[in-house]
Amino acid sequence: MVTSELGDWRRTHFTSQITPELEGEEVTVMGYVSAIRDLGGLKFFLLQDREGFLQITAPRGKVSEETLERIGQLTPQSCVAVKGKVVRAPQAPKGVEVIPHEIRLLNRALSPLPLEPTGKIKSSLDTRLDSRLLDLRHPRQLAIFKIKHEIVRIAREFLTGKGFLEVHTPKIVATATESGAALFPITYFEREAFLSQSPQLYKEVLTGCFDRVFEIGPIFRAEEHDTTRHLNETISIDIEAAFVTQKDVMEILEEMIVEIFAGVRERCGRELQTLERELEVPTKPFPRLTYDEALRKLEAAGLKIKWGEDFSTPAERKLGELMKGPYFITDWPTAIKPFYIMPKEGREEICEAFDLMYGELELASGGTRIHQEELLVRRLKEKGLRPESFESHLRNFRYGMPPHAGFGLGLDRLTMIITGMNNIREVVLFPRDRRRLTP
């Protein structure tokens, strides 16, 4: 029997749960048709779901002629449900197969497909992103996003264990949160608003009531980058804590990074194997360089950067070659960091800011924040920003705002590093860059 309706059928097992120990049991599996073979008296296909593959075998004489005929009509990537009996089969990929007694063809895939999701025929990244559903059925893509899921889960568990409360802040905002960062304007009824480039101001305010907060959510940057490590929409893991300084949050950050690497290695062995990735867990404490020390290292390597300038891509690449793995850069020039970063006492041209680098990639940025209104207003003016535009934020500093510090960590870049991908688009389900708005 073949039907396109799910009816009262429900999956009993994922493919990974079908083992030789289930021999003789009836199971219901659901997924997508992969390889199809017709050997005359024997037809079979591989059924794929998010957990792997399972061989569905239909020997003539053991299944109905209708079942044999329908298998012959299947197309690659069609959506099917299969009821059948588990049989040991040493020749099958997992030593087990299912002999079907009923198949439901839930949705027949068109043929030919716009790309070959098994990867036997290579497709460009743009082609893959245009047909992302098919692309995401490839075992390597499934592995990437299972690992990303685990990274988020470990981060959430870690921060909750450290006493942080998870919060959700607005993504439609009235003012910029990062001076110099380009904004996406939107029409908000009769007013102009912007997509949030950071939860920074909100998470700072929340330290005044919740003490420790974190948020995992999207940020938007209207920057015209066209590189393998930038997107215009990305996910950030942000924290902010009261009664601490940059030293404390740097220790939290490096501990969380180590916890994530160790957790992924422990929980995602199969996915790492699929990606042919051997994951080394970094040791703490991570090396720390001041901005001045980084300048000297670069100059010794033949790259001279003027004091007060941010590091160029070639400079970051060179530092990555020199430092390897994760390392901090601290004591940045105040002028190139956001207005809310605390200047160092007695040397205000330097501020209490840090970047966490991993090789050539900037993974996180953070520091001690200004908690006095007068100093915050002065820094806004120095940045060419109008304090009156930030009045709704500034008023909170009149009500006993505590000293606080925090950071923002790029989830997508962290996933790149852990999975070994060279392009950030590989680790984002539906990436947004200056050219791509669909799918």
Rosetta blueprint (number, residue, H / E / L):
1 M L
2 V L
3 T L
4 S L
5 E L
6 L L
7 G L
8 D L
9 W L
10 R L
11 R L
12 T L
13 H L
14 F L
15 T H
16 S H
17 Q H
18 I L
19 T L
20 P H
21 E H
22 L H
23 E L
24 G L
25 E L
26 E E
27 V E
28 T E
29 V E
30 M E
31 G E
32 Y E
33 V E
34 S E
35 A E
36 I E
37 R E
38 D E
39 L L
40 G L
41 G L
42 L E
43 K E
44 F E
45 F E
46 L E
47 L E
48 Q E
49 D E
50 R L
51 E L
52 G E
53 F E
54 L E
55 Q E
56 I E
57 T E
58 A E
59 P E
60 R E
61 G L
62 K L
63 V E
64 S L
65 E H
66 E H
67 T H
68 L H
69 E H
70 R H
71 I H
72 G H
73 Q H
74 L L
75 T L
76 P L
77 Q L
78 S L
79 C E
80 V E
81 A E
82 V E
83 K E
84 G E
85 K E
86 V E
87 V E
88 R E
89 A L
90 P L
91 Q L
92 A L
93 P L
94 K L
95 G L
96 V E
97 E E
98 V E
99 I E
100 P E
101 H E
102 E E
103 I E
104 R E
105 L E
106 L E
107 N E
108 R L
109 A L
110 L L
111 S L
112 P L
113 L L
114 P L
115 L L
116 E L
117 P L
118 T L
119 G L
120 K L
121 I L
122 K L
123 S L
124 S L
125 L H
126 D H
127 T H
128 R H
129 L H
130 D H
131 S L
132 R H
133 L H
134 L H
135 D H
136 L L
137 R L
138 H L
139 P H
140 R H
141 Q H
142 L H
143 A H
144 I H
145 F H
146 K H
147 I H
148 K H
149 H H
150 E H
151 I H
152 V H
153 R H
154 I H
155 A H
156 R H
157 E H
158 F H
159 L H
160 T H
161 G H
162 K L
163 G L
164 F L
165 L E
166 E E
167 V L
168 H L
169 T L
170 P L
171 K L
172 I E
173 V E
174 A L
175 T L
176 A L
177 T L
178 E L
179 S L
180 G L
181 A L
182 A L
183 L L
184 F L
185 P E
186 I E
187 T E
188 Y E
189 F L
190 E L
191 R E
192 E E
193 A E
194 F E
195 L E
196 S L
197 Q L
198 S L
199 P L
200 Q H
201 L H
202 Y H
203 K H
204 E H
205 V H
206 L H
207 T H
208 G H
209 C H
210 F H
211 D L
212 R E
213 V E
214 F E
215 E E
216 I E
217 G E
218 P E
219 I E
220 F E
221 R L
222 A L
223 E L
224 E L
225 H L
226 D L
227 T L
228 T L
229 R L
230 H L
231 L L
232 N L
233 E E
234 T E
235 I E
236 S E
237 I E
238 D E
239 I E
240 E E
241 A E
242 A E
243 F L
244 V L
245 T L
246 Q H
247 K H
248 D H
249 V H
250 M H
251 E H
252 I H
253 L H
254 E H
255 E H
256 M H
257 I H
258 V H
259 E H
260 I H
261 F H
262 A H
263 G H
264 V H
265 R H
266 E H
267 R H
268 C L
269 G H
270 R H
271 E H
272 L H
273 Q H
274 T H
275 L L
276 E L
277 R L
278 E L
279 L L
280 E L
281 V L
282 P L
283 T L
284 K L
285 P L
286 F L
287 P L
288 R E
289 L E
290 T E
291 Y H
292 D H
293 E H
294 A H
295 L H
296 R H
297 K H
298 L H
299 E H
300 A H
301 A L
302 G L
303 L L
304 K L
305 I L
306 K L
307 W L
308 G L
309 E L
310 D L
311 F L
312 S L
313 T H
314 P H
315 A H
316 E H
317 R H
318 K H
319 L H
320 G H
321 E H
322 L H
323 M H
324 K L
325 G L
326 P E
327 Y E
328 F E
329 I E
330 T E
331 D E
332 W E
333 P E
334 T H
335 A H
336 I H
337 K L
338 P L
339 F L
340 Y L
341 I E
342 M L
343 P E
344 K E
345 E L
346 G L
347 R E
348 E E
349 E E
350 I E
351 C E
352 E E
353 A E
354 F E
355 D E
356 L E
357 M E
358 Y E
359 G L
360 E L
361 L E
362 E E
363 L E
364 A E
365 S E
366 G E
367 G E
368 T E
369 R E
370 I L
371 H L
372 Q L
373 E H
374 E H
375 L H
376 L H
377 V H
378 R H
379 R H
380 L H
381 K H
382 E H
383 K L
384 G L
385 L L
386 R L
387 P H
388 E H
389 S H
390 F H
391 E H
392 S H
393 H H
394 L H
395 R H
396 N H
397 F H
398 R H
399 Y L
400 G L
401 M L
402 P L
403 P L
404 H E
405 A E
406 G E
407 F E
408 G E
409 L E
410 G E
411 L H
412 D H
413 R H
414 L H
415 T H
416 M H
417 I H
418 I H
419 T H
420 G L
421 M L
422 N L
423 N L
424 I H
425 R H
426 E H
427 V H
428 V L
429 L L
430 F L
431 P L
432 R L
433 D L
434 R L
435 R L
436 R L
437 L L
438 T L
439 P L
